[in-house]
Amino acid sequence: MFTGIIETLGEVTDIISEGTNKHYIVKSNLSNELKIDQSVSHNGVCLTVVALSENTHTVTAIEETLQKSNLNELRIGNKVNLERCMLMNGRLDGHIVQGHVDQTAVCINRAELDGSWEFRFKYNSNSGNVTVEKGSVSVNGISLTVVNSGIDEFSVFIIPYTFEHTNLHEVIVGSTVNLEFDIIGKYVARLVSR
């Protein structure tokens, strides 16, 4: 369980394919604090730490994860948003994020405003996922508030701190991002559809 409050950025230093799996070696200032078997969110995807080295950790993504997320598009040098699991005695600063990506979306607009940024994302609504204005959504693992919600697209506004301390500064029109829709909204949508 995560909060969507990104702790730091990691850098992909190597990618090793093994069958249909991919092992990502990530360098970060958190890597030395991690343990084998620990769950860490990488761009919103909950992955298990399988190896540690000096200032790096390794995680493995299976084929299903690669198909449902943007991890398959990662290249050496790319930045990933990192967050360790939520402590049960800690504050829930963002919203409840499971680290289970529902689908990807494409950035269709990025506008620099006077002191902030607006990003607009388009996704395939056939899966039944929805956003609501002022509701929560996780974009690349970042807990964000939805504005201007549509049937298959939505916008978010980004403050300078979030822009600089997450990989959103690398997201441009055409970039693919991971989406995890609000867990409460998913349950409500399922109940209503019965």
C-alpha positions as a printed NumPy array, in Angstrom:
array([[  0.   ,   0.   ,   0.   ],
       [  1.284,   3.438,  -0.98 ],
       [  0.226,   7.068,  -0.674],
       [  1.237,   8.485,  -4.046],
       [  3.685,  10.884,  -2.406],
       [  6.933,  10.316,  -4.31 ],
       [ 10.018,  10.06 ,  -2.103],
       [ 12.701,  10.417,  -4.735],
       [ 13.644,   9.85 ,  -8.352],
       [ 15.672,   6.827,  -9.392],
       [ 17.687,   6.393, -12.575],
       [ 17.58 ,   3.213, -14.631],
       [ 21.226,   2.139, -15.001],
       [ 20.698,  -1.244, -16.685],
       [ 17.921,  -3.432, -18.084],
       [ 18.398,  -7.191, -18.332],
       [ 15.925,  -9.367, -20.229],
       [ 15.364, -12.912, -19.023],
       [ 12.698, -14.792, -20.949],
       [  9.636, -12.54 , -20.917],
       [ 10.776, -10.793, -17.72 ],
       [ 12.848,  -7.643, -17.411],
       [ 15.179,  -6.841, -14.516],
       [ 15.628,  -3.122, -13.877],
       [ 18.683,  -1.903, -12.017],
       [ 17.876,   1.451, -10.453],
       [ 20.239,   3.912,  -8.793],
       [ 18.749,   6.137,  -6.111],
       [ 19.43 ,   7.719,  -2.75 ],
       [ 16.944,   5.217,  -1.256],
       [ 18.63 ,   2.085,  -2.599],
       [ 20.992,   1.712,   0.388],
       [ 17.982,   1.777,   2.753],
       [ 16.07 ,  -0.993,   0.998],
       [ 15.938,  -4.69 ,   1.838],
       [ 15.509,  -7.799,  -0.299],
       [ 11.771,  -8.684,  -0.651],
       [ 10.707,  -5.09 ,   0.079],
       [  7.917,  -3.647,  -2.085],
       [  8.716,  -0.361,  -3.792],
       [  6.564,   1.622,  -6.206],
       [  8.329,   2.364,  -9.514],
       [  6.231,   4.787, -11.605],
       [  3.244,   3.507,  -9.658],
       [  4.01 ,  -0.183, -10.159],
       [  4.583,  -2.214,  -6.993],
       [  7.757,  -4.244,  -7.578],
       [  9.794,  -6.449,  -5.247],
       [ 13.454,  -5.715,  -4.565],
       [ 15.365,  -8.842,  -5.649],
       [ 18.987,  -7.653,  -5.383],
       [ 21.022,  -4.856,  -3.825],
       [ 24.351,  -3.308,  -4.664],
       [ 26.088,  -0.066,  -3.76 ],
       [ 23.541,   2.725,  -4.389],
       [ 21.424,   0.47 ,  -6.642],
       [ 18.611,  -2.016,  -6.313],
       [ 17.134,  -4.488,  -8.777],
       [ 13.465,  -5.22 ,  -9.403],
       [ 11.798,  -7.621, -11.833],
       [  8.738,  -6.99 , -13.997],
       [  6.853,  -9.929, -15.492],
       [  5.212,  -9.917, -18.923],
       [  1.739,  -8.931, -17.657],
       [  3.213,  -5.942, -15.813],
       [  5.154,  -4.911, -18.902],
       [  1.991,  -5.093, -21.026],
       [ -0.173,  -3.073, -18.612],
       [  2.333,  -0.356, -17.712],
       [  4.903,   1.954, -19.257],
       [  7.82 ,  -0.016, -17.762],
       [  8.426,  -1.727, -21.112],
       [  9.245,   1.706, -22.564],
       [ 11.945,   2.453, -19.981],
       [ 15.465,   2.928, -21.306],
       [ 18.823,   3.306, -19.566],
       [ 19.032,   6.829, -18.165],
       [ 15.277,   7.249, -17.688],
       [ 14.002,   8.545, -14.365],
       [ 11.433,   6.619, -12.323],
       [  9.302,   7.833,  -9.428],
       [ 10.043,   5.85 ,  -6.25 ],
       [  7.996,   5.392,  -3.111],
       [  8.414,   2.848,  -0.33 ],
       [  5.333,   1.211,   1.228],
       [  3.249,   3.214,   3.616],
       [  3.915,   2.745,   7.316],
       [  0.733,   1.815,   9.173],
       [  1.468,   4.453,  11.828],
       [  2.101,   7.179,   9.255],
       [ -0.063,   9.882,   7.719],
       [ -1.888,   9.226,   4.473],
       [ -0.786,  12.422,   2.736],
       [ -1.945,  11.473,  -0.759],
       [ -4.61 ,   8.813,  -1.242],
       [ -4.762,   5.008,  -1.062],
       [ -2.604,   3.702,  -3.907],
       [ -2.185,  -0.052,  -4.304],
       [  0.646,  -0.048,  -6.824],
       [ -1.537,  -2.02 ,  -9.249],
       [ -1.596,  -0.09 , -12.513],
       [ -5.003,  -0.257, -14.198],
       [ -3.888,   0.947, -17.615],
       [ -1.769,   3.513, -19.402],
       [ -2.682,   6.898, -20.827],
       [ -1.081,   9.235, -23.341],
       [ -0.265,  12.861, -22.653],
       [ -2.24 ,  14.913, -25.186],
       [ -1.419,  18.373, -23.836],
       [  1.184,  19.991, -21.609],
       [  0.824,  23.688, -20.9  ],
       [  3.082,  25.841, -18.767],
       [  0.938,  28.239, -16.797],
       [  2.042,  31.161, -14.678],
       [  3.772,  29.191, -11.904],
       [  2.317,  25.738, -12.585],
       [  1.686,  23.2  , -15.355],
       [ -1.425,  21.57 , -16.767],
       [ -1.22 ,  18.058, -18.178],
       [ -4.078,  16.42 , -20.076],
       [ -4.168,  12.63 , -20.486],
       [ -6.287,  10.403, -22.748],
       [ -7.018,   6.766, -21.912],
       [ -9.108,   3.902, -23.272],
       [-12.452,   4.08 , -21.436],
       [-13.56 ,   0.624, -22.666],
       [-12.12 ,  -0.924, -19.488],
       [-14.76 ,   0.886, -17.418],
       [-12.334,   3.102, -15.513],
       [-13.531,   6.626, -14.797],
       [-12.295,   9.824, -13.226],
       [-14.353,  12.431, -11.412],
       [-13.534,  16.077, -10.91 ],
       [-11.814,  16.694,  -7.578],
       [-11.276,  12.934,  -7.255],
       [ -7.916,  11.231,  -6.978],
       [ -5.879,   9.45 ,  -9.619],
       [ -2.344,   8.09 ,  -9.584],
       [ -0.21 ,   9.135, -12.572],
       [  3.18 ,   7.369, -12.666],
       [  2.613,   6.711,  -8.968],
       [  1.91 ,  10.355,  -8.096],
       [ -1.269,  11.115,  -6.164],
       [ -3.006,  13.884,  -8.103],
       [ -6.376,  15.636,  -8.08 ],
       [ -8.449,  15.372, -11.261],
       [ -9.721,  18.526, -12.967],
       [-11.734,  18.811, -16.186],
       [-12.763,  15.142, -16.205],
       [-14.157,  13.735, -19.456],
       [-15.315,  10.315, -20.655],
       [-11.834,   9.194, -21.687],
       [ -9.552,  12.039, -20.657],
       [ -8.762,  14.318, -17.737],
       [ -6.423,  17.101, -16.679],
       [ -4.257,  17.634, -13.623],
       [ -2.484,  20.76 , -12.42 ],
       [  1.085,  20.416, -11.167],
       [  2.846,  22.713,  -8.708],
       [  6.55 ,  23.504,  -9.252],
       [  7.714,  21.202,  -6.416],
       [  5.956,  18.162,  -7.909],
       [  7.134,  19.078, -11.411],
       [ 10.774,  19.26 , -10.296],
       [ 10.819,  16.287,  -7.885],
       [  9.027,  13.694, -10.044],
       [  9.489,  12.495, -13.597],
       [  6.585,  14.659, -14.808],
       [  9.167,  17.153, -16.043],
       [ 10.113,  14.486, -18.643],
       [  6.506,  13.878, -19.754],
       [  5.714,  15.546, -23.072],
       [  2.859,  15.261, -25.563],
       [  2.88 ,  11.646, -26.746],
       [  4.449,  10.238, -23.561],
       [  2.823,   7.179, -21.998],
       [  2.065,   7.258, -18.262],
       [  0.735,   4.682, -15.806],
       [ -2.722,   5.193, -14.326],
       [ -4.192,   3.734, -11.179],
       [ -7.746,   4.879, -10.623],
       [ -9.09 ,   5.581,  -7.14 ],
       [ -9.864,   2.281,  -5.365],
       [-13.085,   3.595,  -3.814],
       [-14.253,   4.871,  -7.203],
       [-13.531,   1.463,  -8.752],
       [-15.702,  -0.315,  -6.152],
       [-18.531,   2.191,  -6.59 ],
       [-18.364,   1.851, -10.394],
       [-18.537,  -1.93 , -10.118],
       [-21.537,  -1.801,  -7.746],
       [-23.404,   0.642, -10.   ],
       [-22.814,  -1.54 , -13.079],
       [-24.508,  -4.581, -11.454]])
